[in-house]
Amino acid sequence: MKKGFSTLFIVIILGSLALSLILALSTNSFWVVKSSMGAKDSNQTKSLVNACGEVALESMRENNSLVGSGSLTIGANTCNYTITNTGGTARQLDISGSVNGVVRKLQIITSAFNPMIVTSWQEVP
């Protein structure tokens, strides 16, 4: 009777340990997958706002007096840009885009049109 009880007790303890290990590994795998999906969305958002900035710069190159707002849609995602005249040939472009809730903003500052001189290209909070 004692031998059967101790064997049952060991089986229950080992089973509990195995179950705990499986749950810990599953939870860790879930967070790794979720993290990689967030990184993918962040990279897609960065590409979207950079493309939007390029489109805005090209629009400015084609029309030097261009100011105002515009947008770019790539697939199911859209970004918006605003071009502001900061004096003379200087312009400031403010770009914002999001993919699956991940938002990125970009600010581009130019100082001339011909040739196009970009003095600053940076992400902003």
N, C-alpha and C positions, 0 to 999 in steps of 0.2 A: 504494500500500500504506500509506504513512504517513497519507494523508488519510482513508482508511477506518478506520484504527486510532484516530486522534484523534476522529473522529465517533462511533465506538463508545464511546470513553472518556467523551465528553461526555454521551452518552445514558445511560450507566450512572450517572454522577455526578448528573445531573438526576433520574433515576428514584429514586435513593437519597434525594435531598433531598425529593422529593415523598412518598415512602413514610414518611420520618421525620416530615414535617409531618402527614400523615394519622394516623399513630399517636399523635402528641402531641395532636392535636385529639380523637381518639377517647377517649384516656385522660382528658383534661380533662372531656369530656362525661359520662363514667362517674362521675367524682367529683362533678360538679354534681348529677346525678340522685340519687346516693346521699345527698348532703347534704340535698337537698330532701325525700327520704323520711324522713330522721331528724328534720327539722324538723316534718314532718306528724305523726309519731308523738309527738313532744314536745308539740305543741299538743293532740293528742287526749288524751294523758295528763293534761295540765293541766285540760282540760275535764272529764275523768272525776273527778279528785279534787275539783274545785270542786263538781260535782254531788253527789258523795258527802258533802261538807261541808254542802251545803244540805239534803240528806235527813236527816243527823244532827241539824242544828239544828231541823228541823221535828219530828223525833221527840222531841227535848227539849222543844219548845214544847208538844206534846201531852201529855207525861208528864214533869213537872218533877223527879220523883225518878229518872229514867232514868240508869243508869250501866251500863257494860259494852260489849260489842262488837256490831258489825253489819256488814253488807256491802250493796253495791249492784252489780247486774249490768246493764250497758248493752251490748246486742249480745253480742259474744264476750268483752268485757272486764269485769273485776270489780275493785272497790276495797273496802278494809276500813277501818272506823273503830272507835275506842275512845273512850268518853266516861268521863272521870274526874272525880269530885267533888273539887274543891280547897278546899272549905270554904264553908259557907253555900249561897248560890245560885250560886257561881262554879263553872264547869266548864272542863275542858280537853279538846279533841277532837284526837286524833291520827289522821290519815288517810293512807293509802298506796294507790297504784294503779300499774299498769304497763300499757303497750301495746307489744307487740313488743319487750320487753326494756328499754324506756325507763321508768325508775321515777321517780315524783315523790312527795314527801311534803308534807303540809300540816298546820299546827297552828293551831287556832282556840281562842281563849280568850274566855269570856263571863263577865259579872259579874252578870247579872240575867235573870229570865224574863219579867216582865210590866211593861214591854215588854222584849223580848229585846235585851240590850245586848252587842254583840260588841266587845271591847276590842282584840283582835288577830286578824289573819287573814294568815298568812305561810307561804311555802314554807320548809321546813327541809331541811338536808342529810340 
